[in-house]
Amino acid sequence: MKQVIQCGHLFDVNAKQFQANACIYISDNLIEKVEYNAPIKDGYQVLDLSSKYVLPGFIDCHLHLNMNGENNSFETIASDLYGDLTLKAYAYAQKDLMAGFTTLRDEGAVGYTDVALKNMINRGVVKGPRLFVSGKPLGTTGGHADSHFNPFITGEHSLGIIVDDPDECRKGVRENLKWGADQIKIMATGGVISFGDDPGAPEFTQEELNAICEEANRKGHITSAHTHGAKGIKMAIQAGITSIEHGTMMDEEGLALMLEHGTYLVPTLIAGYHIMIHGEEAGIPPFVIEKCADVVQTHTKSFKTAYDAGVKIAFGTDTGTPFSLHGAQAEEFELMVRHGMKPVDALLSATKVASELLHLEHQIGSIESGKFADIIAVDKNPLEDITTLKNVTFVMKDGEVFKQ
């Protein structure tokens, strides 16, 4: 099918601004070319977005498709069958797509359910957003990816692959890649919603982190690290991690290392924000709220410091964690701007920068010739009102219109 989108205003990620009176020519699922101030050519089905602000499809670089904001998500994951979780992931991915997120990076799923959904979308069995998946996150005994069931409960019950020495770490990487993971996710420090671990404490040795990053890099894959504490952040960067997720307690030394190594930051401001607002009323355990308070206190400061210093920031939300709902993650844009980011840089974080983090900049992240026709639109200028991104009114993925 040949289509042309008539744009009132088109966001150019290279010029970092909206350009008026553009036409996007599409053949099947690829963009043929973009023309400005020229008559529409014959032979194309016309999609009239002349009253709208048109952008590349957004990329959420950090979410979890097995969950949808439950305050007891670990209990739900423990009781659901893999089939249940895969069907949930499909439904939640649809919500994200309708919100304008045409590409999603799942940052850790149970039983390779994220890989299963990606495979079915890629084969055309079901339709959905473009998925970039992690498989099972790597964690340590008693850490953020481990379970805390009674010792007599046996079988596969952790939320990831538990590894406790460099050789196990390498094997964990190989197992994930064997079953179709696109990247390797590491639980490099303790977390907020898990039991018995300290968000500020590293969970791996330097040798273990080195082994993970070396093995992934050797096979041509990127890595990401869940990190809160400053020491764990620095250890992950020194190991060669591609992106730091959260990065809440980052210090000046860690910031310098990020700049030196070109490490990306995926801040996920919305996750802790929602737990602090809704947690106590919804019955979140006090230890979770207490850990969250420690994290949130430094999170916005570290985000602003990293942004001002020029760290590469990619958009991510941790959607799926308590009170962070699929399809509602555009609130992250609002928080990023509220805490010091320019609106244009917030847009770039979810398009150009995010595509570069995933090494997909030749396929997505901008509206240019040869790239996938992943295109969205809103009714008002988001550079003037960032909240308009909460109401995406047009969604196209791979040249197919999903919302108009």
Summary of the structure (lengths in Angstrom):
residues: 404
radius of gyration: 20.7
end to end distance: 17.7
largest distance: 72.0
contacts: 1496
relative contact order: 0.16
helix: 36%
strand: 24%
